Amino acid sequence: MSDRYDALLLLSFGGPEGPDDVMPFLRNVVRGRDVPAERLEQVAEHYRRFGGVSPINAQNRALLARVRAELAEHGPRLPVYWGNRNWHPLVEDTVARMREDGVRRALAFVTSAYSSYSGCRQYQEDLDRARAAAGPGAPVLDKIRHYFDHPGFVEPNADAVRAALGTLPAPLRTGARLVFTAHSIPTAMDRASGPDPGAGPSGGRLYSAQLRQAGRLVAEAVRGPGAEFDLAWQSRSGPARVPWLEPDINDHLATLAQAGERAVVVSPVGFVSDHVEVLWDLDEEAAATAAKLGLAFARADTVGTDPRFIDMVRELVLERLDPTTPRRALSPLGPAHDRCPPGCCPAHLGQPTRR
């Protein structure tokens, strides 16, 4: 055994669970940033369309139950806790409870598969803040590696794309364009997200590189080696003066229609569950854009609680417990490092604002 751990922490973004939660939640998300009140109100309206409830907490409860059952049946027999960055159960409260329960050293599985400030380093800052708030005796908390190219993530996404293709009219399935989406981030944040082996010694852009690899792996699993696909972005939330990753999914759909494409499958490979950014930005806005353009549109599911994804969580835990466990990764970029190097993924203006 390389390390001894006595618990697992599921760490996520969090979301409101009623109309009265929406604005306090959004203020938590943007704390310390100069986000205009009118922008918060726009985002709040998206939540109100769903009764003021984000599905993410319910989805995390389902994930928590499945992971607990997996570890109870197959081991390692670790207690599993759950904490959020922005809404209850807050990670500070969870870590305090872990200390009270006598947890000394725990692994943290984050519901973000990629490298970026918001998807990685900020979660490490959340853990550090929670440990400081818990005070003396707080457990050591080690974050589990990224898993964007793990078979337990890629294979469920590929099956979801196949299922989405199956919902299109039969004559359009073979030629339907595969488009993968993820949360856009400022281009400066992407440049600082770590070295891309293809970008040279001074290159960054690990976030977008990992997403390209995930899209390639899923597309080739569905259509074979060399399969064509596109990577587009969604959910931009920063000021117009700050450059963000492009193209936006709606702009890209217009480009595809102009090029003569007739059908598209959109896969939100940047996310692990169907929360508000998927339900609103894709199922509402992108679907409406496609309809206006005359494009047949299908949206693939996220991995959710697919059994292969649950087994992957267990496998990533075993990696840290036993160095003889194979570290599976399907792309040239993986397997990712266990511990982030100093200076990796620093904060930049315009972090994502909702889930």
Secondary structure, 3 states (H helix, E strand, C coil): CCCCCCEEEEEECCCCECHHHHHHHHHHHCCCCCCCHHHHHHHHHHHHCCCCECCHHHHHHHHHHHHHHHHHHHCCCCCEEEEECCCCCEHHHHHHHHHHCCCCEEEEEECCCCCCHHHHHHHHHHHHHHHHHHCCCCCEEEECCCCCCCHHHHHHHHHHHHHHHCCCCHHHHCCCEEEEEEECCEHHHHHCCCCCHHHCCCCCCHHHHHHHHHHHHHHHHHHCCCCCCEEEEECCCCCCCCCECCCEHHHHHHHHHHCCCCEEEEECCCCCCCCHHHHHHHHHHHHHHHHHHCCEEEECCCCCCCHHHHHHHHHHHHHHHCCCCCCCCCCCCCCCCCCCCCCCCCCCCCCCCCC
